[in-house]
Amino acid sequence: MFEGSKVELKMEKAVIISALPDEGIHICKVLRYDPEEDYIRLSLEKEELQTIQLDAKYRCDILTKTEIVTCTGVVKERFHDETGNVLIFKIENGFYSSQKTSKK
């Protein structure tokens, strides 16, 4: 459904008080979406895995050709395999979408 789409991952809230807030936007690509388990497998582009915290809530904006589909959740796993740096993102609240605005 979203495979190949660009993703912007942004921390909303650190779960552990001592965790440093992360103001950055992390660029990913959807490798696989599992609607039955509510997981998205993401490829983290151009960054190290350690930049993504496991004890934080993230907003995930999936940029399709016609809309931006957003969900929130947590990164359950992060690892490196033959496809690169991989994140397993657990969706917590379902999706909502908004229309993309065209740049002029």
N, C-alpha and C positions, 0 to 999 in steps of 0.2 A: 504493500500500500504506500509506504513512504520511502522505500528502498532507494538509495542514491540521493536523497534530498539533503540539502545543507541544513545544519542545525547550529543555533546559537545557544550555548549553555551558560547560565548565569546564576551564581549563588544568591539565594534569597535570605537564608538564615543559617548560621552555624549552630549545630546542636550542642556542642560542647562549649562552655563559656570561655575556656582558655584558647579556643581555636581562633586563628587570625581571620578577619573578614577578607573576602576575595571580591574585589570590585571589577575584575576582568570579565570579558566575554570570551568563552572558549569555543572555537570553531570545530565542529564535528561533521560527520556524514553518517546517515542511517545505513547500517549494514543489513539489519533485519528488524522487523516489528512483529512481536508475538501478541496478537489481540487476546488470546485465551489466557495467557499468564500476565498480561499487562507489563511487558518488558520491551525495551528498545535496546538493541545492540548497536553501539555507536563506535565509529572510528575517530579517535582524537587526532586532529590534524595539527602538525607543527608544534606540538608541546609535549613536555614530559608528563607521564602519568601522575607524578607526585603533585602536580599543580591542582589536581582534582581531589577534594577532601571526601572521605567516606562518611564523615559525621556532619553532614550538611544537607540542607534542602536546596534543590536547584529548580530553576525555571528552564524549561526546554522549549524553545521556539523552533518549529520545523517549518522551513521556508519552501513551500511548494510553488509551482508555477503560477497559481491563481490566488493563494491565500497563505496566511501564517497560522499554523496550527500550534496551540500552546498547551502544555501540561506542566504539572509540578511533580516532583518526586525526589528520590535519592539514588545515588550511585551505589549499587550493592557490591560490585566487583570492578576491579581495574587490573588489566594484565596485558602482556605483549604476546602476540602470536604471529603467524605467517601473514596476516592481513595488516599488522601494525599494532598501534596502541589502541586497546579495546576497552570500552566502558559498558557495563551492564546497568542500564537505567530502569528503575522500578517506578512505574507511573502510579501516583497516589490519588489523583482526583479526576481522571478522565481528561477529555480534550475540550477545548473551545477554540473557535477560529475567528479570524478577522480578515477582511479583504486587504490585499496588498495595495499600496498606493503607487501609482506610476510616477517616475521621476521625469521632469520636463526640463 
